[in-house]
Amino acid sequence: MNPTRAKGAPTRLAHRSVAGGQPWPLGATFDGAGVNFAVFSAHAARVEVCLFTDDGRREIARLALPERDGDIWHGHVEGLTPGTRYGLRVHGPYDPENGQRFNANKLLLDPYARQIVGRLKWSDALMGYRVGGAAGDLSFDTRDSAFAMPKCVVADASFDWGDDRPPRHDLRGTVIYEANVRGLTMAHPGIDPSLRGTFLGMSSEPMIDHLTRLGVTAVQLLPIQSFLNDRFLEVRGLRNYWGYQTIGFFAPEPRYMSHEAVWEFQAMVRRFHAAGIEVILDVVYNHSGEADQLGPTLSFRGIDNRSYYKLIGSGRDYENFTGTGNTLNLDHPMVLRMVMDSLRYWVEVMHVDGFRFDLASALARGPEGFEPESAFLDALRQDPVLSRVKLIAEPWDVGPDGYRLGRFPYPFLEWNDKFRDEVRRFWRGDPYGAAHLAKRLLGSAELFDHGGRAAVSSVNFIACHDGFTLSDVVSYSHKRNEANGEDNRDGHNENQSENFGIEGPTDDADVIAARDLRRRNLLATLFLSQGTPMILGGDEVGNSQSGNNNAYAQDNETGWIDWSGADDGFLRFVRRLIALRRAYPVLSQRRFLHGQRRGEDHPPDLEWRRADGATPTDDDWQNADWHSVGVIIRESSEKALPKHETDVFAFFNAAGETSVWLPKGRWFRVLDTADPDAMPQACEGEVYLARHSVALFARDDGR
């Protein structure tokens, strides 16, 4: 099928002069005299730019781009200025069985749009095929979708950055705080109500003050690139809260703006930088919000379906390594270019400090599956801009052999879910807990100590956006996701959680005390481990999601942090943990620890201890009922020049109360989770540890 003209084209076009323009840069670029448009499509027959009134409701011009260089269509429209609303219509064959889905009746978003305004209004007119027809997606729909589409904006991204400088914190001192812009701010009483849920609210004085006092060095924001609400969620009266349905890789999400202006995001970044806090973006380049072959035609599908997506066989169906219906085709050089251009834009123009790549295994898939030297990973590693920012992989996808923890090359960091699960299991008293814990305390060296990678490569966490909050880990044995409308089938079933005999909230003082102690133990283990620690926003104040471990659609009180119920005592404890990690650099080393000596006259860089002071035997490590272990941590033996940093001895006791024999010498007990407000105390020889507790001892400088 080859439609030659979209129905509903304007009968009166605005009088505009369209010159050939340039094939670069891609997108819409204002040059003072007008706007240059450049759009990639390898299989199109014609590309049109559609201009709209300032409110975006009425199409006033449809202008064909007159030139094509290679696969880039381009033209220059004289007299256009920033603020112009526009969209694209792309003509070409509609042949789904061979991967072609052009339909010029559908208004499309420019993949390079720097700003998107308006909300997607779900309608069958958004589909390229006739919904309900016998031929399914092989049919052709002639309705104009412009009324239901958001509009692109010719954006002016110039901004007075002043003396802004990226903090560039060394990974040894990095503490990441994962947060959702709306979730962090919507219920905060100190933030101006008009700014709650926005970039400006996120960087308001109360929030900056909270984060700086907490001691975090980076905020990692859930997706803020323009995304859509899934249709099935709107039918249920819900909406996309997490943001993992990106449709505009260059445009900040409109719902996070209060003035419909790109500068709002830039102002947020500048404020964070002034406070010494880096901004890391959670980015979703593995798929788009267009779903599978029955999804809407919003952008990539209508511009060049065969190029933008990984297709199966002849091309009617999509590869689905992401669980969302499609997978972007980063094997195509122009799709890879789009992703790289997007990343550089966020660094160079928006000044962000790093990225966390959602389902990163999908980004590195080649014909034979996951490839550590894939085009995408190699492009990032050699890029002079991107190789200098923080790069974090979520090292899995849902495709075959998609779990690739520890397989990403330097300089990537990786989310380490083994740390989360095995630390939770240790404190729950599961078998072989001590042996598993020992690996996680040392930065998971068996996974990451290769290819010149550092011990900070492991991003350690106890809780993240996907799963129980820290408070819910100790309050629920089963997920409570009924509000998502999926009959509690969604979300993880294995949470390694424990409710201490009562499911959910309770007034039982003993249960509350046990839960509080478990929370302290879990976070103490996090901050006493080698690697890069990350905490979930709200965990520091005891936030709960009422047992919902998949709050992706809960843009409401369930997903928002409840600041009114903040646990101030626990907040003080978390601040103390972060300060202790900073005070004792041996807790965050770049080199892995393997129990080796630096010469004959130096002790090994780590030593394991039982409670009686003896070195554990092989039988101990293989004992399923061994639930307590101690470790002496010194400077790595691989370090060329030691700085004589203070040694520490940490003991993790998931068993009953016990006496612990300290290593020889005089020590200070600087942390005891059973007595979180205790002051440092000098001690040596035999000390007492309460049941289910963590203690940290620092060697007296006098040794």
C-alpha positions as CSV (number, residue, x, y, z in Angstrom):
1,M,0.0,0.0,0.0
2,N,1.5,3.4,-1.0
3,P,-0.8,6.3,0.1
4,T,0.3,9.4,-1.8
5,R,-1.5,12.0,0.3
6,A,-2.6,12.1,3.8
7,K,-6.3,12.9,4.4
8,G,-7.1,16.2,6.0
9,A,-4.1,18.2,4.7
10,P,-4.6,22.0,5.2
11,T,-6.2,23.6,2.2
12,R,-4.4,26.9,2.9
13,L,-0.7,26.8,3.7
14,A,1.1,29.6,5.4
15,H,3.4,31.4,3.0
16,R,6.8,30.2,3.9
17,S,10.1,30.2,2.0
18,V,11.6,26.7,2.2
19,A,15.2,26.5,1.1
20,G,17.5,23.5,1.0
21,G,19.1,24.0,4.3
22,Q,21.7,21.7,5.8
23,P,21.7,18.0,6.7
24,W,23.1,18.8,10.2
25,P,22.4,19.1,13.0
26,L,19.5,16.7,13.1
27,G,16.3,18.1,14.5
28,A,15.0,21.7,14.4
29,T,17.7,24.4,14.8
30,F,17.1,28.1,15.0
31,D,19.9,30.1,13.3
32,G,18.6,33.7,13.6
33,A,17.1,33.8,10.2
34,G,14.8,30.8,10.5
35,V,14.8,27.2,11.4
36,N,16.7,24.3,9.8
37,F,14.9,20.9,9.9
38,A,16.9,17.7,9.3
39,V,15.2,14.3,9.7
40,F,16.7,10.8,9.1
41,S,14.6,8.2,7.2
42,A,16.2,5.6,4.9
43,H,13.0,4.3,3.4
44,A,10.7,7.4,3.2
45,A,9.3,8.8,-0.1
46,R,8.7,12.3,1.3
47,V,9.1,14.1,4.7
48,E,6.9,17.0,5.7
49,V,7.1,19.5,8.6
50,C,3.7,20.5,9.9
51,L,3.4,23.9,11.7
52,F,0.8,24.6,14.3
53,T,-0.8,27.5,16.1
54,D,0.8,28.5,19.4
55,D,-1.8,26.5,21.3
56,G,-0.9,23.4,19.1
57,R,-4.5,22.8,18.2
58,R,-4.6,23.8,14.5
59,E,-2.2,22.8,11.7
60,I,-1.4,25.9,9.6
61,A,1.3,24.7,7.2
62,R,2.6,21.5,5.8
63,L,6.0,21.9,4.2
64,A,7.9,19.2,2.3
65,L,11.6,19.1,3.1
66,P,13.1,19.7,-0.4
67,E,16.5,18.1,-0.1
68,R,17.9,14.7,0.7
69,D,21.6,14.0,1.4
70,G,22.0,10.3,1.9
71,D,19.2,9.3,4.2
72,I,18.8,12.8,5.8
73,W,15.9,14.9,4.6
74,H,16.4,18.6,5.2
75,G,15.1,22.2,4.6
76,H,15.4,25.7,6.0
77,V,12.2,27.6,6.8
78,E,12.8,31.4,6.8
79,G,11.2,33.5,9.5
80,L,10.5,30.7,12.1
81,T,11.5,31.4,15.7
82,P,12.0,29.5,18.9
83,G,8.6,28.6,20.3
84,T,7.2,27.3,17.0
85,R,5.0,24.2,17.4
86,Y,5.6,21.5,14.8
87,G,5.4,17.8,14.0
88,L,6.3,15.5,11.1
89,R,4.4,13.5,8.5
90,V,6.4,10.9,6.6
91,H,5.2,9.3,3.4
92,G,6.3,5.9,2.2
93,P,5.1,2.3,1.8
94,Y,2.7,0.7,4.3
95,D,3.8,-2.9,4.1
96,P,3.9,-4.3,7.7
97,E,4.8,-7.8,6.5
98,N,8.1,-6.4,5.3
99,G,8.6,-4.0,8.2
100,Q,7.3,-0.8,6.6
101,R,4.7,1.1,8.5
102,F,4.6,4.6,7.0
103,N,1.3,6.4,7.4
104,A,1.3,10.1,6.7
105,N,-2.1,10.5,8.3
106,K,-0.3,10.2,11.6
107,L,1.5,13.2,13.1
108,L,4.9,12.2,14.4
109,L,7.2,13.6,17.0
110,D,10.7,14.6,15.8
111,P,13.2,12.2,17.4
112,Y,15.5,15.1,18.0
113,A,12.9,17.5,19.4
114,R,14.4,19.5,22.3
115,Q,11.1,20.2,23.8
116,I,7.6,18.6,23.7
117,V,4.4,20.2,25.0
118,G,0.9,18.9,25.5
119,R,-0.3,15.5,26.6
120,L,-0.9,12.4,24.4
121,K,-4.7,11.8,24.2
122,W,-5.3,8.2,23.7
123,S,-7.4,7.5,20.6
124,D,-7.7,4.7,18.0
125,A,-6.6,7.4,15.5
126,L,-3.1,7.1,16.9
127,M,-2.8,3.7,15.4
128,G,-1.5,3.2,11.9
129,Y,-4.0,0.4,11.3
130,R,-7.8,0.0,11.8
131,V,-8.4,-1.1,15.3
132,G,-10.8,-4.0,15.4
133,G,-10.5,-4.8,11.7
134,A,-10.2,-8.3,10.5
135,A,-6.7,-7.7,9.0
136,G,-5.4,-6.3,12.3
137,D,-2.1,-4.4,11.9
138,L,-2.1,-5.2,8.2
139,S,-5.0,-2.8,7.7
140,F,-4.5,1.0,7.1
141,D,-6.1,3.8,9.1
142,T,-6.7,7.1,7.3
143,R,-7.7,9.2,10.3
144,D,-5.5,12.3,11.2
145,S,-4.0,11.8,14.6
146,A,-2.8,15.4,15.1
147,F,-5.6,16.3,17.6
148,A,-4.4,13.6,19.9
149,M,-0.6,14.2,19.7
150,P,1.7,16.4,21.8
151,K,3.7,18.9,19.7
152,C,7.4,19.5,19.2
153,V,8.7,22.9,20.0
154,V,11.6,24.7,18.3
155,A,13.6,25.2,21.6
156,D,16.2,27.7,22.6
157,A,18.4,25.8,25.0
158,S,20.7,28.8,25.7
159,F,21.2,29.3,29.4
160,D,23.4,31.5,31.6
161,W,25.4,28.8,33.5
162,G,27.6,31.4,35.2
163,D,30.5,29.7,36.9
164,D,28.8,26.2,36.9
165,R,31.3,23.4,37.3
166,P,30.5,19.7,37.4
167,P,31.4,18.4,40.9
168,R,33.1,15.3,39.5
169,H,33.2,13.4,42.7
170,D,35.7,10.6,42.9
171,L,33.8,7.3,42.9
172,R,35.5,6.4,46.3
173,G,33.5,9.2,47.9
174,T,30.3,8.8,45.8
175,V,26.9,8.1,47.6
176,I,24.0,7.9,45.2
177,Y,20.4,8.9,46.1
178,E,17.8,7.4,43.7
179,A,14.7,9.6,43.5
180,N,11.6,10.4,41.4
181,V,11.0,14.1,40.8
182,R,7.3,13.9,41.8
183,G,7.7,11.3,44.5
184,L,10.4,13.3,46.3
185,T,8.6,16.6,46.2
186,M,4.8,16.2,46.0
187,A,4.2,15.8,49.7
188,H,7.1,17.8,51.1
189,P,5.6,20.5,53.4
190,G,8.5,22.9,53.0
191,I,8.2,23.2,49.2
192,D,6.1,25.8,47.5
193,P,2.9,24.0,46.4
194,S,3.2,25.5,43.0
195,L,6.6,23.9,42.5
196,R,5.9,20.4,43.9
197,G,6.4,17.7,41.4
198,T,8.7,19.8,39.2
199,F,12.4,20.3,38.5
200,L,12.3,23.6,40.4
201,G,10.7,21.9,43.4
202,M,13.3,19.2,43.2
203,S,16.1,21.7,43.5
204,S,14.3,24.0,46.0
205,E,16.1,25.1,49.2
206,P,14.3,22.6,51.5
207,M,15.3,19.7,49.3
208,I,18.9,20.8,48.7
209,D,19.3,21.3,52.4
210,H,18.0,17.8,53.2
211,L,20.3,16.1,50.7
212,T,23.4,18.1,51.7
213,R,22.8,17.4,55.4
214,L,22.3,13.7,54.6
215,G,25.7,13.6,52.9
216,V,24.8,12.2,49.4
217,T,27.0,13.3,46.5
218,A,24.7,12.4,43.5
219,V,21.0,12.3,42.8
220,Q,19.9,9.7,40.3
221,L,16.6,10.7,38.8
222,L,14.1,8.2,37.4
223,P,13.5,8.9,33.7
224,I,12.9,12.6,33.0
225,Q,13.1,12.4,29.2
226,S,9.7,12.9,27.7
227,F,7.5,9.8,28.3
228,L,3.9,8.8,27.8
229,N,1.2,7.3,30.0
230,D,0.2,3.8,28.9
231,R,-3.3,3.4,27.6
232,F,-4.1,0.6,29.9
233,L,-3.1,2.7,32.9
234,E,-5.4,5.6,31.9
235,V,-8.3,3.2,31.5
236,R,-7.7,2.2,35.2
237,G,-7.4,5.8,36.3
238,L,-3.7,5.5,36.8
239,R,-0.7,6.9,35.0
240,N,3.0,6.2,34.4
241,Y,4.8,7.2,37.5
242,W,8.3,5.8,37.0
243,G,8.7,7.1,33.4
244,Y,10.0,4.0,31.6
245,Q,8.1,4.7,28.3
246,T,10.3,7.3,26.7
247,I,9.1,9.0,23.4
248,G,11.5,12.0,23.3
249,F,15.2,11.4,24.0
250,F,16.2,15.0,23.9
251,A,13.2,16.6,25.6
252,P,12.6,17.1,29.4
253,E,9.3,15.6,30.5
254,P,6.6,18.4,30.4
255,R,4.8,17.3,33.6
256,Y,8.0,18.2,35.6
257,M,7.9,21.8,34.4
258,S,5.9,24.7,35.8
259,H,6.7,27.2,33.0
260,E,6.9,25.0,29.9
261,A,10.6,25.9,29.6
262,V,13.8,23.9,29.1
263,W,15.6,26.3,31.4
264,E,13.8,24.8,34.4
265,F,15.8,21.6,34.1
266,Q,19.0,23.5,33.6
267,A,18.3,25.7,36.7
268,M,17.8,22.5,38.7
269,V,21.2,21.1,37.6
270,R,23.0,24.4,38.3
271,R,21.5,24.5,41.9
272,F,22.6,20.9,42.6
273,H,26.1,21.6,41.3
274,A,26.3,24.7,43.5
275,A,25.5,22.4,46.4
276,G,28.2,19.9,45.3
277,I,25.7,17.3,44.2
278,E,25.9,15.6,40.8
279,V,22.9,14.8,38.6
280,I,22.7,11.3,37.1
281,L,19.8,10.5,34.7
282,D,18.1,7.1,34.4
283,V,17.8,6.7,30.6
284,V,15.8,4.3,28.6
285,Y,17.4,3.8,25.2
286,N,16.5,0.1,25.0
287,H,12.9,0.7,23.8
288,S,10.4,3.4,23.0
289,G,6.8,3.9,24.1
290,E,5.4,2.7,20.8
291,A,5.0,-0.9,22.1
292,D,4.6,-3.8,19.7
293,Q,3.0,-4.1,16.2
294,L,-0.4,-3.2,17.8
295,G,1.0,-0.1,19.5
296,P,0.5,3.5,18.3
297,T,2.4,5.3,15.6
298,L,3.9,8.3,17.4
299,S,7.4,8.8,16.1
300,F,10.0,6.1,15.2
301,R,7.5,3.6,13.8
302,G,6.2,6.2,11.3
303,I,9.6,7.7,10.4
304,D,11.4,4.5,9.5
305,N,10.2,1.4,11.3
306,R,12.8,-0.9,9.7
307,S,15.7,1.2,10.8
308,Y,14.7,2.2,14.3
309,Y,13.6,-1.2,15.6
310,K,14.9,-4.8,15.8
311,L,12.5,-6.8,13.7
312,I,12.0,-10.6,13.5
313,G,12.3,-12.3,10.1
314,S,10.7,-10.4,7.3
315,G,9.8,-7.6,9.7
316,R,6.2,-7.7,10.8
317,D,7.0,-8.6,14.4
318,Y,9.4,-7.0,16.9
319,E,12.2,-8.4,18.9
320,N,11.2,-7.9,22.6
321,F,14.2,-8.1,24.8
322,T,12.7,-5.4,27.0
323,G,9.3,-6.8,28.0
324,T,7.6,-3.7,26.5
325,G,7.0,-4.9,23.0
326,N,9.9,-3.5,21.1
327,T,13.7,-3.1,21.2
328,L,15.5,-0.1,19.6
329,N,18.0,-1.2,16.9
330,L,21.3,0.2,18.0
331,D,23.0,-1.9,15.4
332,H,21.8,0.7,12.9
333,P,24.4,3.6,12.6
334,M,21.8,6.3,12.6
335,V,19.9,4.9,15.6
336,L,23.2,4.6,17.4
337,R,24.0,8.2,16.4
338,M,20.7,9.4,17.8
339,V,21.5,7.8,21.2
340,M,25.0,9.2,21.2
341,D,23.8,12.7,20.2
342,S,21.2,12.5,22.9
343,L,23.7,11.6,25.6
344,R,26.1,14.3,24.5
345,Y,23.3,16.8,24.5
346,W,22.4,16.1,28.1
347,V,26.1,16.4,29.1
348,E,27.1,19.4,27.0
349,V,23.9,21.5,26.9
350,M,22.1,20.3,30.1
351,H,25.3,19.7,32.2
352,V,24.3,16.3,33.7
353,D,27.0,14.2,35.3
354,G,26.2,10.7,34.3
355,F,23.7,8.1,33.2
356,R,22.2,4.9,34.5
357,F,21.2,2.7,31.5
358,D,17.9,0.9,31.9
359,L,18.1,-2.8,30.8
360,A,21.6,-2.2,29.5
361,S,22.1,-5.7,28.2
362,A,19.6,-4.9,25.5
363,L,21.8,-2.0,24.3
364,A,24.7,-4.4,23.9
365,R,23.0,-7.2,22.0
366,G,24.4,-8.2,18.6
367,P,23.6,-11.1,16.3
368,E,25.0,-13.6,18.8
369,G,23.5,-12.0,21.9
370,F,25.2,-9.8,24.5
371,E,28.5,-8.4,23.3
372,P,30.8,-6.7,25.8
373,E,32.5,-5.0,22.8
374,S,29.2,-4.0,21.1
375,A,29.1,-0.9,18.9
376,F,27.2,1.0,21.6
377,L,29.5,0.1,24.5
378,D,32.6,0.8,22.3
379,A,31.1,4.1,21.1
380,L,30.6,5.3,24.7
381,R,34.0,4.2,25.9
382,Q,35.8,6.1,23.2
383,D,33.7,9.2,23.2
384,P,35.8,12.2,24.5
385,V,32.7,13.7,26.3
386,L,30.8,10.6,27.5
387,S,33.8,8.5,28.7
388,R,34.4,11.2,31.4
389,V,31.0,11.0,33.0
390,K,29.6,8.4,35.3
391,L,28.2,5.4,33.4
392,I,26.0,2.9,35.3
393,A,24.5,-0.3,33.7
394,E,21.5,-2.2,34.8
395,P,23.1,-5.4,33.7
396,W,20.2,-7.4,32.5
397,D,17.2,-7.5,30.1
398,V,14.4,-10.1,29.7
399,G,15.8,-11.8,26.6
400,P,17.7,-15.1,26.4
401,D,20.9,-14.9,28.5
402,G,20.1,-11.4,29.4
403,Y,21.5,-11.5,32.9
404,R,25.0,-10.2,32.6
405,L,26.1,-8.9,36.0
406,G,29.8,-8.3,36.0
407,R,30.2,-8.5,32.3
408,F,30.3,-4.9,31.4
409,P,33.6,-3.3,30.5
410,Y,35.5,-0.5,32.2
411,P,34.5,2.3,33.0
412,F,30.9,1.0,33.6
413,L,29.5,0.6,37.1
414,E,26.8,-1.9,37.5
415,W,23.7,-2.3,39.6
416,N,24.4,-5.3,41.8
417,D,21.2,-7.1,42.7
418,K,23.2,-10.0,44.2
419,F,24.3,-7.6,46.9
420,R,20.7,-6.6,47.7
421,D,19.4,-10.2,47.8
422,E,22.3,-11.8,49.7
423,V,22.5,-9.1,52.3
424,R,18.8,-9.3,52.9
425,R,19.1,-13.1,53.2
426,F,22.0,-12.9,55.7
427,W,20.0,-10.8,58.1
428,R,16.9,-13.0,57.6
429,G,19.1,-15.9,58.8
430,D,19.0,-17.9,55.6
431,P,21.5,-20.8,55.2
432,Y,25.1,-20.1,54.3
433,G,24.5,-16.4,55.0
434,A,28.0,-15.6,56.2
435,A,29.8,-17.1,53.2
436,H,27.6,-15.1,50.8
437,L,27.9,-11.9,52.8
438,A,31.7,-12.1,52.7
439,K,31.7,-11.8,48.9
440,R,29.4,-8.8,48.9
441,L,31.4,-7.0,51.7
442,L,34.4,-7.0,49.4
443,G,32.8,-5.4,46.3
444,S,31.8,-8.7,44.7
445,A,35.3,-9.3,43.5
446,E,34.4,-12.6,41.9
447,L,32.2,-10.7,39.5
448,F,34.1,-7.4,38.9
449,D,37.8,-8.0,39.5
450,H,38.8,-8.3,35.8
451,G,39.8,-6.1,32.9
452,G,41.2,-3.4,35.2
453,R,37.9,-2.6,36.8
454,A,37.8,-1.1,40.3
455,A,36.1,-2.2,43.5
456,V,33.7,0.8,43.1
457,S,32.3,-0.9,40.0
458,S,29.6,-2.6,42.1
459,V,26.7,-0.3,42.8
460,N,25.4,-1.7,46.1
461,F,21.9,-1.2,47.3
462,I,19.4,-2.6,49.7
463,A,16.3,-1.1,48.0
464,C,15.6,0.7,44.8
465,H,12.5,2.0,43.0
466,D,11.8,-1.5,41.7
467,G,10.7,-3.5,44.8
468,F,10.0,-2.9,48.5
469,T,11.2,0.2,50.2
470,L,13.6,-0.4,53.1
471,S,10.7,-0.1,55.6
472,D,8.6,-2.5,53.7
473,V,11.4,-5.1,53.5
474,V,11.1,-5.4,57.3
475,S,7.3,-5.1,57.4
476,Y,5.9,-7.3,54.7
477,S,6.5,-10.9,53.8
478,H,4.3,-10.6,50.7
479,K,3.7,-7.9,48.1
480,R,0.5,-5.8,48.2
481,N,0.1,-4.6,44.6
482,E,-3.7,-4.8,44.2
483,A,-3.9,-1.0,43.5
484,N,-2.0,-1.6,40.2
485,G,-5.1,-3.3,38.8
486,E,-3.3,-6.6,37.9
487,D,-4.7,-8.8,40.6
488,N,-1.4,-8.7,42.4
489,R,0.3,-10.7,39.6
490,D,2.9,-8.0,38.9
491,G,6.1,-7.3,40.8
492,H,8.6,-9.7,42.3
493,N,7.5,-12.6,44.4
494,E,10.9,-13.3,46.0
495,N,11.7,-10.2,48.1
496,Q,13.9,-11.8,50.8
497,S,11.8,-9.8,53.3
498,E,10.4,-10.5,56.8
499,N,7.5,-9.1,58.7
500,F,8.6,-10.1,62.2
501,G,5.3,-11.9,62.9
502,I,2.8,-9.2,61.8
503,E,2.1,-8.2,58.2
504,G,2.2,-4.5,57.7
505,P,1.7,-1.7,60.2
506,T,1.6,-2.5,63.9
507,D,1.6,-0.9,67.4
508,D,3.5,-3.8,68.9
509,A,6.6,-2.2,70.5
510,D,8.7,-5.3,70.3
511,V,8.0,-5.8,66.6
512,I,8.7,-2.1,65.9
513,A,12.0,-2.3,67.7
514,A,13.0,-5.5,65.8
515,R,12.1,-3.8,62.5
516,D,14.1,-0.7,63.3
517,L,17.1,-2.7,64.3
518,R,16.9,-4.7,61.0
519,R,16.8,-1.5,59.0
520,R,19.9,-0.2,60.8
521,N,21.7,-3.5,60.1
522,L,20.8,-3.5,56.5
523,L,22.0,0.0,55.9
524,A,25.1,-0.4,58.1
525,T,26.0,-3.4,55.9
526,L,25.6,-1.2,52.8
527,F,27.9,1.5,54.0
528,L,30.5,-0.8,55.4
529,S,30.9,-2.6,52.1
530,Q,33.4,-2.0,49.3
531,G,31.7,-0.6,46.2
532,T,29.5,2.4,45.5
533,P,26.5,2.7,47.8
534,M,23.1,3.8,46.6
535,I,20.0,4.5,48.8
536,L,16.4,4.8,47.7
537,G,15.0,8.3,48.3
538,G,12.7,8.2,51.3
539,D,14.3,5.2,53.0
540,E,16.3,7.6,55.2
541,V,13.0,8.8,56.7
542,G,11.2,5.4,56.9
543,N,9.0,5.8,53.9
544,S,6.6,3.0,53.1
545,Q,4.6,2.1,50.0
546,S,2.2,-0.1,52.0
547,G,3.7,-3.2,50.7
548,N,3.5,-2.3,47.0
549,N,6.7,-3.5,45.4
550,N,5.9,-2.3,41.9
551,A,4.6,1.2,42.3
552,Y,5.2,2.1,38.6
553,A,1.7,3.4,38.2
554,Q,1.2,4.9,41.7
555,D,1.6,8.6,41.1
556,N,-0.2,9.3,44.3
557,E,0.3,9.0,48.1
558,T,1.4,5.4,47.6
559,G,4.4,6.4,45.5
560,W,5.1,9.8,47.0
561,I,7.4,10.1,50.0
562,D,5.5,10.8,53.2
563,W,7.6,13.5,54.8
564,S,5.0,14.1,57.6
565,G,5.8,10.7,59.0
566,A,9.6,11.1,58.8
567,D,11.5,9.0,61.3
568,D,14.0,11.6,62.6
569,G,16.0,9.1,64.7
570,F,16.6,6.9,61.7
571,L,17.5,9.9,59.6
572,R,20.2,10.8,62.1
573,F,21.5,7.3,61.9
574,V,21.8,7.3,58.1
575,R,23.6,10.7,58.3
576,R,26.0,9.1,60.7
577,L,26.6,6.1,58.5
578,I,27.5,8.3,55.5
579,A,29.8,10.4,57.7
580,L,31.5,7.2,59.0
581,R,32.2,6.0,55.5
582,R,33.8,9.3,54.6
583,A,35.8,9.3,57.8
584,Y,37.4,5.9,57.2
585,P,38.6,5.7,53.6
586,V,39.5,2.0,53.8
587,L,35.7,1.3,53.5
588,S,35.7,2.7,50.0
589,Q,38.8,1.6,48.2
590,R,39.4,1.5,44.4
591,R,41.5,-1.7,44.7
592,F,40.0,-5.1,45.5
593,L,41.0,-6.8,48.8
594,H,42.3,-10.3,48.6
595,G,44.0,-10.9,51.9
596,Q,47.5,-10.3,50.4
597,R,50.5,-8.6,52.1
598,R,52.4,-5.6,50.8
599,G,55.9,-7.1,51.6
600,E,56.9,-9.3,54.5
601,D,56.6,-6.7,57.2
602,H,53.0,-5.7,56.5
603,P,49.8,-7.5,57.5
604,P,47.4,-8.6,54.9
605,D,44.9,-6.1,53.5
606,L,42.0,-8.0,55.1
607,E,41.6,-10.8,57.6
608,W,38.4,-12.7,58.5
609,R,37.6,-13.5,62.1
610,R,35.2,-15.6,64.0
611,A,33.7,-14.3,67.2
612,D,36.4,-16.2,69.2
613,G,39.1,-14.3,67.4
614,A,40.2,-17.3,65.3
615,T,40.5,-17.4,61.5
616,P,37.5,-19.2,59.9
617,T,38.2,-22.6,58.5
618,D,36.8,-24.1,55.3
619,D,34.3,-25.9,57.5
620,D,33.1,-22.6,58.8
621,W,32.6,-21.1,55.4
622,Q,30.7,-24.3,54.4
623,N,28.6,-24.3,57.5
624,A,25.0,-23.5,56.6
625,D,24.3,-22.4,60.2
626,W,27.2,-19.9,60.6
627,H,25.5,-16.5,60.9
628,S,28.2,-14.1,62.2
629,V,31.5,-13.0,60.8
630,G,34.1,-10.3,61.4
631,V,36.6,-8.7,59.0
632,I,39.7,-6.5,59.5
633,I,40.0,-4.1,56.6
634,R,43.3,-2.3,55.8
635,E,44.7,-0.5,52.7
636,S,44.8,-2.7,49.6
637,S,48.1,-4.5,49.1
638,E,47.8,-3.4,45.4
639,K,48.1,0.2,46.4
640,A,51.5,1.5,45.3
641,L,52.1,4.0,48.1
642,P,50.1,3.4,51.4
643,K,48.8,6.5,53.2
644,H,48.5,4.7,56.5
645,E,44.8,5.1,56.7
646,T,43.1,3.9,59.8
647,D,42.3,0.1,59.9
648,V,38.8,-0.9,60.9
649,F,37.2,-4.1,62.2
650,A,33.6,-4.8,61.4
651,F,31.5,-7.5,62.9
652,F,28.2,-8.7,61.5
653,N,26.1,-10.7,63.9
654,A,22.9,-12.2,62.6
655,A,22.9,-14.7,65.5
656,G,22.3,-14.4,69.2
657,E,24.1,-12.2,71.7
658,T,27.8,-13.0,71.8
659,S,31.2,-12.1,73.0
660,V,33.7,-11.0,70.3
661,W,37.4,-11.0,70.6
662,L,38.9,-7.9,69.0
663,P,42.2,-8.1,67.0
664,K,45.2,-7.3,69.1
665,G,45.6,-3.6,70.1
666,R,43.4,-0.7,71.2
667,W,40.2,0.1,69.3
668,F,37.3,2.5,69.4
669,R,33.8,1.2,68.9
670,V,32.4,3.9,66.5
671,L,29.2,2.2,65.6
672,D,26.8,-0.2,67.2
673,T,23.4,-0.7,65.5
674,A,22.0,-2.1,68.8
675,D,22.8,1.3,70.5
676,P,22.7,3.8,67.6
677,D,23.2,6.9,69.7
678,A,26.2,5.6,71.7
679,M,29.3,7.7,71.6
680,P,32.7,6.2,70.5
681,Q,34.2,4.1,73.2
682,A,37.7,2.8,73.6
683,C,38.0,-1.0,74.0
684,E,40.3,-4.0,73.6
685,G,40.2,-7.7,74.1
686,E,36.7,-9.2,74.7
687,V,33.6,-7.1,73.9
688,Y,29.9,-7.8,74.0
689,L,27.7,-7.6,71.0
690,A,23.9,-7.7,71.1
691,R,22.0,-10.3,69.0
692,H,21.3,-9.2,65.4
693,S,23.7,-6.2,65.4
694,V,26.6,-4.7,63.5
695,A,29.6,-3.1,65.2
696,L,32.4,-1.1,63.7
697,F,35.7,-0.6,65.5
698,A,38.4,1.8,64.3
699,R,42.0,1.3,65.5
700,D,43.4,3.7,67.9
701,D,45.9,5.9,66.0
702,G,48.5,5.1,68.6
703,R,48.2,1.4,67.5
